[in-house]
C-alpha cells in the first residue's frame, strides 16, 4: 500500500452512481472542491453488465431534484411518460389503472444507464469537480479521515486524505461499514424471499413498441409477477420477480423445457414477444432485493451517508432513486441553511430524512404485496375508484397515497400516516354502505381531514 496522501478536497464522494453524481453536482454548485471516486470504468465508454439495468420510474421528487440543478431539460427527452398500470390477466384480459387524478400526473420510464451518463456529462463540466473511475474505496479510517483507494486494474492501494466524506457507495457501502465499527451503531438488513431476473421484449421493425408504450405493464400472479417498462429504442425492459425457493421459483427453472413451460402457462401473451426468452433467463444474473436501515447516518460532522448506503429499499414503489435524489436536495438545503457548518447540517439532514426513508421502506414492501397479488382484485379496484373520485370531489383534502408519494413532495412519513387515516374513514363509510355511507364519508373527511 502506498502512503501517498493527496491534498484533501472540500468533499470526497464515494460512488458515482445516480445519487453520488447528483450529490457531487450540488456540492460543486456551492463552490466546493469535490473529488468523486467510482469503482467501475466510465460507463459512457464501457460495456454495461448484462441484466442489471432495471429501468427506473422518475416521479415528482426526482424531477424536482433535477430541475433544481438545471438538468430537467436534458433528462426529459430520455424519459417516456407512463400514464398508469396496464394489468395483464393470465387469460389475456387487460385492465387500465391510472396513476394520477389527471393526465398531468404521470411517471416516467428512464434507463438507469442513460440517466447516469447524463449526470456524468453534467459533472464533467464543473472545473471544481474531479471524477476518478476504476478507483474503489476499500477502507475508511475515521480517526484520521483517510480513504484507502484501490486502483481496480492494478489492485494497488493508496491513501487519500479527506476533509468531509459522502458515502454514496450503495447498499453494501464501505463508508457505512466504517461507521458500523463505531460504538452503539444500529444496522439491519432484510432480504426478500424473491429475486429478480431481467428479460427483454425487443422492438418491432421500424423501432415500434410491441406493447402500448405509455404504460407500466404488469402480469400479477399472486406470489410472483412480471413487469415491463418502455425504452426509447422501441424495446421493453422486463423484470420477473420470483421466489428463490418453492413450487414456483428460480430453483425449479433449471432447464430450457422448465423455463418454457413456466412462461407458456403463466404469461402466454408475452412469450411470442420474447424471442430470446430462454437465453436471457439462463444467462442474465438473478438479483437480490434488500431493505437496509441504519443509524446514525453521520459521524462527527465529517462523514455522512446518502442514498442506498443509508436506506436501500425494495423497488416496488419506484421511489428508490427519487428518494436518493431528494436526499441530495435536502442535504444541499441543510448545508446552505447552516452556512457550510457540516456538523449542524448533517444532523439536520439526518433528522429530516431518517424518519421518511423508514416510512418509504414500509411503503415499498406494502406495494410489493399489492402489485403481485392485489392489483387484479375487484375490491382493490373499487377502493381505488372511490379514492380518486373523492379526490376529484374534495381536492387536496383527500389525496390517494400514490398521489402523495409520486406526484407531491409531501414527506413520506406524513403521506403514510395521512393515508392510514383516510383508509380508516373509507372503511367506516363502506361499512355504512350506500348513499348514507358516502354522506358520512364526506362529512368525516371535511371534519377530520379538512
Buried (B, 14 or more C-beta within 10 A) or exposed (E): EEEEEBEBBBBBBBBBBBBBBBBBBBBBBBEBBBBBBBBBEBBEEEEEEEBEBBBBBBBBBBBBBBBBBEBBEBBBEBBBBBBBBBBBEBEEEEEEBBBBBEEEBBBBBBBBBBBBBBBBEBBEEBEBBBBEBBBBBBBBEBEEBBBBBBBBEEEEBBBBBBBBBBBBBBBEBBBBBBBEEEEEBEEEEEEBEBBBBBBBBBBEEEEEBBBEBBBBBBBBBEBBBBBBBBBBEBBBBBBBBBBBEBEBBBEBBEEEEEBBEBBEEBBEBBBEBBEEBBBBBEEBEBBEBBBBBBBBBBBEBBBBBBBBBBBBBBBBBBBBBBBBBBBBBBBBBBBEEBEEBBEBBBBBBBEBBBBBBBBBBBBBBBBBEBBBBBBBEEEBBEBBEBBBEBBEEBEEBBBBBBBBBBBBEBBBBBBBEBBEEBEEBBEEBBEBEEEEBBEBBBEBBEEEBE
